[in-house]
Amino acid sequence: MTLSLFDQFMSPLFLGIPLAALALTLPWTLFPKPPTRWLNCRLLTLQSWFINSFTQQILQPLKETGHKWALLLASLMIFLITLNLLGLLPYTFTPTTQLSLNVAFAVPLWLATVIIGMRNNLTHALGHLLPEGTPTLLIPVLIIIETVSLFIRPLALGVRLTANLTAGHLLIQLTATATFVILPLMPPVAFLTATLLLLLSLLEVAVAMIQAYVFVLLLSLYLQENI
């Protein structure tokens, strides 16, 4: 039973070939393409409005030099939301439940923000490791603590996204299994668990979008700190 619960998080294979790469490229084929006409369709207009609103909200606290990241952050946001939502469909695989993939997203982007901070203002970047007015005896301890907290940021980004999506998928599977088991024995209780399953599914849709937004928002905060 324990193994069957976590089998859904294993990358599917076809003729011994992992299909995770196919799952990663599928979202890009679902986005509507800009037409050659002057007027856009409703779906493309909604997509443009969403991208513009998100980009303005993310880039508002950043300086003008940080606006170069607009395309990267917006693309990452849409990509993560699409992967998370597609993973809620039956018989699908969610790549963002893999910690290795999420850390692979987080580490290069976090490292890029740190390198930008070191290159632009090394003194200011290193100043984050030691708060102003620290007693002399606490300086070595605080430097170690701040250094560890700095290097743990990309891991925290990946673990947060993985843990939230994995917990939601497990709750949905457990509730669905309980509903099918209880249905022939106690139909009224099965109806209540089915209602709970519907509410959990709606909650997981919200979590899928919120976690993608939080992932990109924290990256923008790290960028703001280093520019």
N, C-alpha and C positions, 0 to 999 in steps of 0.2 A: 504493500500500500504506500509506504514511504517513497519507494523508488518511482512508482507510477505517478505520484504527485509532481515530482521534479523532472519527469521525462519530457514535459512540455517545453522545458527550457533548454533542451539539447538541440544542437543544430541538426536539422534534417539532412539526410544523405540520399543521393540518387546515383546509383552505380558506383558507390564509394566516394562520390564527389560532394563536399559540403555545399549546401544551397544557401549559405549565409550571404555570399556575394550577390546572389540573385535577389535575396530579400532586401539588400542594401540599395540595389539599383532600381528596384521596382517603383519606389515613390516618385522618382523623377519622371517616369512615363505617365503619371496620373495628373500632373499639373496641366491646366489649359495653356495652350500656346497663343501668343498674341496674333490676332488676325491681320490681314492686309487691309481691311476696311478701316475707315475713320472711327466708326463707333464700335465699342467693344460689347461683348455679350454680358449678361448679368453675372455669370460665374467669374469671368475675368475681371469685371468691375469690382466684385466683392473681394477677390484675391488682391487686387491692387490697393483697395482701401485698407485691408488688413495689414499688408506689408508696410504701407505708409504710416499707419497709426502705430504699429509696433516699433518701426524704425525711429520715429519721432520721440516716442516715450523712452526708448533705450538710450538714444544719443543726446537727449536734452541735458543731462547733467555733465556730459563730456565736453572737453574743449574741442576747438575746431580741428586740432590735429588727430583727435580720436575718431572723427567722422569718416576716416578712411576705412574703418572697420565695419561700416554700415552694411555693405554687401555680404561680408563674411558672416556677421552675426544674424542678419535676416535670413540668409540661406540655411544656416545651422538651425535656427528656430523652426523654420518650416519643415526641414528634414526630420528633426526629432519629433515634432508633432505628428507628422505623417507616419513615421515608423511606430510610434506609440499607439496611434489610433488603429492602424492596420493590424497590430498585434492583438486587438480585442475581437477581431473577427474569428469565427470558428475555423479550426484546422489551419491556423496560421502560426508562424514563428515570429517572435518579437526579438529582433537583434539587440535592442537596448536593455534586455534583461541580462545581457552578458557583461560582467564587470570589465573584462578585458577590452571590449569595444568602447565602453564609456570612458575608461581611463585613457584609451588611445585618442579619444576626442579631447579630453580635458588637458592632458599633459602638454601637447605641443602649443595649444592656445595659451595656457597659463605660462609656459616658459617664454612665449613670445612677449607677453606683457611684462614679465620680469626683465627680459633683455632690453626692452624699450626703456624701462625705468633706469636700468644701469647705464645705458648709453646716453640718455638725455640728461640725467642728473644723478650721478653716482652717490653724492653726499646725501641727497634727499632720500634716495632709495635705501641706503644703509641706515638712515636715521629712523626708519620704521622698526628696526630691530631693538632700539633702545629708547623708551619713552623719556621725555624731558623731565628733569628733576628726580631721577632715580637715585636712591642712596648708593653710595660706593660699594657697599658689601653685596648689594643685590644685582650689580651690573653683570657679572658673569652668568648668574642664574637666568636673568631676564633675556640676555642675548641667546642663550641656548633654547629657552622656551619659545621666543619669537621666531628663531630659525626653524625649529621643528614645526611650529604652526604654519610657517610660510611654505615649507615643503610638503605639508600634509594637505594643502588646499586641493590639488588635482585629485588626490585619492578621495577626499571628502565629496567632491563633485560627482565622481563616478559611483561611489557607494550610495549616495543619496538617490540618484536616479535609478540604480539597480534595485535597491531595497524597496523603494516605493512601488515600482512596477511589479516586482516579484511578489510582494505581499498582496497586492490587489488581485493578481492572477490566481494565487493560491486560495484566497478567500472566495473568489467566484467559483473555482472548481469544487471546493469543499461544500459550498452552499448548494451548487447544482447537484452534486452527488447525494447530499442529504435529501434534497427534494425528490429525486427519483426513487430513493430507498423508502421514504416515508409515504409516498403517494398511495400504494396499494394498502397500507396499514392504517394510516390516519389522514384521509383527504383534507380535512380542515387545516391540520397542522402543515400539510404539504402546500396548501394555498398560501399560508403565511410565509413559509420559507421561499416560495416562488416570488412573493411580493418583495421579500428581503433581497432576493437575487436580482430583481429588476432595479431596486434602489442601489445595490452595490455596483451594478453595471453602469448606471448613470454616474455614480461617484467615481468609478474608475475612468470614465471618459473625461471627467473634470481633472482628475489626478494626472492623466496622460498629458493634457495640455498645460496644466500648472507646472509640472515638473520640467517640461521642456522650457517653459518661460523662466523658471528659477535658474536652470542651468545657464542659459544665456545671460540672464540678469547678473548673476554672480561673476561671470566672465567680464561683463562690462564694468562692474565695480572694481575688479582687479585692474582693468585697464585704466579706469579713472584714477586709481591710486598711483599709477606709474607714469602719468603724462602731466 
